[in-house]
């Protein structure tokens, strides 16, 4: 599968240890998880309930996958799970475990609009939150303003198990 662009560079995804059960582990076995790609507006310290600014309509503060990790102020969803065609975990040398996502035409157009908007910004404003069941799984920065194919690759400091579980929970 050819990957036209890569979304990488994880923004503070926490220590990787969690004191609460992962929602993606149980969701992978039970049903398809809800999935959204949302712009990151700010990264907040753990426990912060509200950002220091007014959120736009549809924006909210979400927890990261690690209970010890930061919280994210995010804008409204730019891409939803209805545009997701496939999700696959893959090991990439020098990057580690990643998730390959394939989007339909509408999804890649929406993602490209978001990439063009976020790419020139400074961190964390150049990042997207990959949200599963209301929890930020990864918040990588854009490495390119445009993706030529319907495939994107997402990093997140995932272990093999986390990547495979997350991909399985997203698979249509």
Buried (B, 14 or more C-beta within 10 A) or exposed (E): EEBBBBBBBBBBBBEBEBEEEBBBBBBBEEEBBBBBBBBBBBBBEEEBEEBEEEBEEEBBBBBBBBEEBBBBBBBEBBBBBEBBBBBBBBEBEEEBBBBBBBBBEEBBBBBBEBBEBBBEBEEBBBBBBBBBBEBBBBBBBBBBEBBEEBBBBBBBBBEEEBBBBBBBBBBE
